Amino acid sequence: MARLMSKQKNVQYVTANKAPRDVFKEKLKDSLDRDFLKLLFTTSAGFGTAEENGYDVLVVDEAHRLKERAFTEPGGTNQTRAIMRASRTTVFFVDDSQQVTWQDAGSTDSIRTVARELGADIQEFTLQAQFRCNGSDEYLDWLDHLLQVRENDQRQLTSKEFDFQVFDDPRELHEAIKQKNLENNRSRMVAGYCWDWVSKRDSSIYDIRMPQFKYEARWNLEDYGGTFVVDPESVSEVGCIHTCQGLELDYVGVIVGPDLSFSSGALATNPEARASTDKSLHGYKTALKSQPAEARARADRIIRNTYRTLMTRGMKGCYVYFTDAATAEYFRKHLV
């Protein structure tokens, strides 16, 4: 992007999720003008009214989070179509296994379909190397196998290049993350959205309470906006998928809630265990009435994708507490 801008090209970085934009703005605020940063890092909404080919290049990160219909747009414009129409060249970074809400529709297939309809020249590239999780392809394959996101043969985690640990106590887990964070402020706690966000109305109340462990914590404060992963004070709180997707930490602590459990020899999901304040499954109950099998399968994918995304935020390590003891044992059995 810097090279294109040096050539006077009209370029923007686009994401549907707010957290990456806010973090990048925070990191660059001392070196670039604030108004320029607002223009450079923008939301995926609003391109429905943009001039056709008004941009030279739009770089769409986390493109799997694009919406099928953006109701802030005229006529509920498809975001992929609106973005592609607005730019001479559009670059999409997409990972179908990171679709984590009912509204996420930016799949690889849907982007191809829109591109063909618009007569675009399509070029596809697969990133051959990745730096997430200490570059451990074994860990990613192992996690995909255990969560049943992608089928592969990686049944045991043998490599020690990535620090994965299962904790029996969420308080001990959180303390371990706080200790890691003392090194460089790059470790945070996150969790599946299985606890209502009551502290949003009353900041004196704890959202996540596990009295058997004397553990209680709050979801991240609204004051942080999307900067949860960089604010020095936020290590005492717990983030969710919306505050960490698209960003990396050194160590991530994950609380896996009751929406994921192991029983009868299989890993199962339970959409009803999600919090009432969680909007990521908004649309599930309506779909359940007309297409129950399809609705359950879609919710199942979203829950598994969510935990896959949370458990791959750490560059050096991932520490996990499972509320379901059988799930903890299931993961431990596949560690060497």
N, C-alpha and C positions, 0 to 999 in steps of 0.2 A: 504494500500500500504506500509506503514511504517513497518508493521508486516511482510509482505512478503519479503521486502528488508532485514530486519534483519535476515531472514533465507536464505539469499544469492540467492533469486529468481530474475530472470530477468523480471522486471516489467516496464511498461510504461503507462502513462496517455495520452490518445489520444482524440483530438477534431478536427473537421473540421474547426470550427470557431476559429480565432486567439485570440480574446479578453481574454477568460479565461486563456489561457496559459500565455499570457503576464502579466496578473495581478498576477497570482500565482508566476511567476518568480520574479516579482517586490517585492512581499511580502516576499519571501524567500531568496532574494539575499544576505542578510547580515548573513545568517546562513548556507547556502549551497554553494558549489562551482558553479560558473557560467556555466562551461562546463558540470557539472553533471546535472544542471537544464535543459540545452538544450536537454540532452538525456532523462531526466525523463518526460518532457512535450513536446509532439511532435504532428505534424500534421497527419491527416488521409491519406495524400498522401504519396506514396513511399513504401508501403508494398507489392506492386506487385512483387518487386524483392527481397523481404526478404526470408530468409531461412525458409522452412516449419518447423513449431513447434520450431522456433528459440527463441521464447519468452515463458516464463512460464505463464505470465498473461498480457493481455492487457485490460486496463479499458477504455472503450470508452464512454465518456460523450457526451451529446447532439447528440446521435447517429442518430436522425432524420435528421441531416444535412449531413449525408454521401451521396456520389454521386453514381449514377447508373454506370456511366462511368467516370473514372478519366483519362483524356487524357495526363496527365503527366506520366501515367503508360504504360508499354508495352501493346499494343493492346487495350488500353482503359479499363483496368481491373476494374471490379466492386469492389468498396472499401470495402463493407461488406465482400465479398468473400476473398479478399486479406488479410484483417485483421484477419479473422477467420482462414485462412490457416496458417498464420504466428505464431499463438499462440496455446499453449496447452489448455489454458482456456481463453475465452474472455467474458468480462462482458459489456453488453450494457445498458446504461441508455437512455430510449427513451420515447418521448411524441409526438405522431403523430400530436397533435394540435399546435406544435411549428415548423412545416415545413414552412419556410418563403421565400424560393426561388424556382424558377422553376426547379432547379437542385437537390433539396433535395429529396432523395429517400430512406432514411433509416427508412422506416416504420416498425412497429411491424411485419406485415405480411411478408414483404420482408426479414427481418432478420430470421424469422422462416423458410422461403422457402430455403434460402441459407444453413442454419444449417442442414436441413433435407437432402439436396443434398450432403452435405459433411459428412453425417453420424454422426453428433455431438449429444451428449447427451444434450438435451434441458431442462433447468430448468427455470421456470418463477416465478417472484415475483412481487407483487404490493406493492408499498410504501403506508403503511396505514396512516402514519402521515406526514404532511408537515409543514415546518416552514416559508414558503414564505407567505407574506401578513398577518403577525402576526398570522399565523396558522388558518386564517379564511376560513374555507371551504365554509361558506355562501357567502363570497365575490367572491370566485372563481366560484361557481355555478351561482351566480347572473350575473357575467360578461359573462360566457359562454352562459347564456340564452339571455342576451341582444345582444351580438355579434352573436348569433345563431351559435356558434361553437359546442356546445353539448346541446341537448334538456334536460331540467329539469324543475322543478316547482318553482324555486327560482326567483319569479318575483319582489320582493321588497328587498332592502337592509336595514335590520332593525338593525343589530348589529353595535355597536359603537367601536368595538375592532380594526377596521381598518379605518383609516382616509381617506375617499374618498371625494373629493370636485370638483365641476365643476366651472371653472372661466369664466368670460365674457371678460377678457382682458389678452392677452398673456404676456404683460409686467408685470402686477400684478402677474401673475402665476410665471414668472421667478424670480421676486423679492422675492416671498414667498419661492421658492426653495433655493435661495441664503441665506436667513435667516436661513433656516433649516440646510444648509450646514455649517454654522458657528459653529454648535455644535460639529461635529466630522468628517467633510469632507466626508459625506456619502449620499449626495443628489445631483442629476443631472437632467438636462433637456434632453429629447429625443423627436423625432418627426417621423412621417411617412415620407417616402422619396418622398415628393411631390415638392421639391425645388432643382433646379440644384446646383451642387457643384462648383460654379464659383470661390470661394475663393481658390480652389486648385491651380488655375493658378495665381491668384492675391489676396494676403491675405488682401488687403485693402478694398476689396468688401464684402458686406454682402450678404449671401445666402438667408436667410429667412427675407422677408421684409413685414411688415403690416403697411403701413403709417397711416391708420385710427386710429391705436393705438400708433403711434410713436414707434413702436417696430421693431428692426432689430437685427439679430443674425447670427453668422457663424456656419457652421458645424464644428465638432471637427477638430483640426489641425492634419495633418499627423505626426507631430513631436511626438505626444503622442503614436503613434502606436496603440496597443490594450489596453493601460493603461488609457484611457479616464475616467473611473469611479473612479480612484484613484489619478490622477494628480490634485494637489490643484488648479491650474489655470483653469482647464477645466470647472468649474461651470459657467463661463461666456458664454460658447458655448453650442451647441446642438448636442447630439449624435444621432445615428440611431440604427437600429436593430443589425447591425454588430458589434457595439462597446459595446453592453450591454447584448446580449443574453448569458445565462449561468452564469450571475453574479447578485448579489443582492445589492441593495442600502437600505438606511433607507427610504428616500422619493424620489419618481420619479415624475417629471413634464412631462406631455405628451402633445404635440401639435398634434391633429388629423387633418390631411389634407383633401383636397377635394376628396380624393379617397374613403372616407367613408361618406355617407350622408343618411338622413332620408327623404323619400318622399312617398306619396300615402300610408301611414300607414305601411311602411316597411323600414328596414335598407338595403341600397344598396351599392355596391362597383363600382368603376370606374377605371379600370386599366389605362386608358388614362390620368388620372390625375397624375400618377406617373411621376417623373422627368426623363428627357432624359438620365441623368447620372446614373440612377438607373439600376443596373444589375440583380436585384432579379427576374424580370419578363422577362429576356432575353430568348427568345424562344416562348413567348406568341403570337406575331404577326404572326410568321410562322405557329404555330399550329392553329391559328384562320382561316387561309385560307383553311385548310383541314378538321379540326374538330372543327367548331365554338362553338358548344354547350359545348363540353368537355373542350375546351380552356377557355371559360368564367367561367365555374364552377371551374376549377383549379385555375384561377387567383383570383376568389372570395374567395376561401379558403385561399390562400396565404395572401391576404390583411387582412382578419379577423384574421387569426393566428398571423400576425405581430402585430396588435394592442392588441390582447390578451397578447402576450409576453411582449410588452412594458408596458402595464398597470398592469403587475404582477411583475415588477422589484423591487417594494418597499416593504420592510419588515414592515414598520409602516404606510405608506400612499401613496396615488396616487392622484395628482392634475392634472386636465385635462382642456385643452382649445380645443374646437371644432370649426373649421373654418366654419362649417355649423351650423347655429343657431337652426335648427330643430332637429339636432342630440343632441345638448346640452339639449334641452327641453325633448327629448325622454329619456335621461339618468336621468334628474332631476325628471321626473314623476315617476321613479321607486326607488326613495330614500324616506325613511321615516324620 
